[in-house]
């Protein structure tokens, strides 16, 4: 029988839980399709860099890809919903937000000839630093690593100096001192051996950004019906498994940060209050920027 081969570029290291889940998804697709569809996963931004992956799928250079949704915010503002600080701060809230986001995101993707398959949240986002942080003023002037438009905006609001660095280059940036503060998960901190350069992790649980796995519609239509079903079924399984992997990652990564000598702390009430103010500003900005689509998402989410 004819075998189809797909390439799946991802932007995170092979040992990261998202990449492991991608590989399990590819294995499931192979099994469920009786070997008719073989997906090769390319983790660690080895085939395309993070900001290039969406376009690669859109233009048919690859058939399927994984992106951090908030990385698409400049092009399609509604993709940034799960990067707005303090809008959805738990796994439950994150999955509700996804349910509210999905129809809006799907429409935008369809307009560009693509369809979503599944999404998996990163662990909650906290602040890394090299010193005690008691208020957001303590972030002033620090070299702040950003991975998205929203994380750059936070830097502006706290008067830090934003520098955009994708996860694949983060370990290097930390080692060379280009970065002294950032917000990301325990997972990415662990992947980047953050303890070699930074000392504190404030567990602010500010938002849970999601990775989205999506296909090029022309490539998908070329599959026979049974193989299409295999892809959809494997995706549904991957979404559930990914959520559980992410929850486990939250705990194990924080434990590893502590084991490697980092102070893992809750934010002080003043630090938290300052961040929540930043979050309130950013929710306002986001709702203005996204108009009716953003309102549909936020209202839908709040009703759940
Ligand atoms: N890790 C990714 C995105 C969010 C996260 O937890 C990163 O830092 O690039």
Boltz pocket constraint, residues with backbone or C-beta under 6 A from the ligand:
constraints:
  - pocket:
      binder: B
      contacts: [[A, 68], [A, 122], [A, 123], [A, 147], [A, 165], [A, 166], [A, 167], [A, 183], [A, 184], [A, 185], [A, 186], [A, 187], [A, 188], [A, 209]]
      max_distance: 6.0
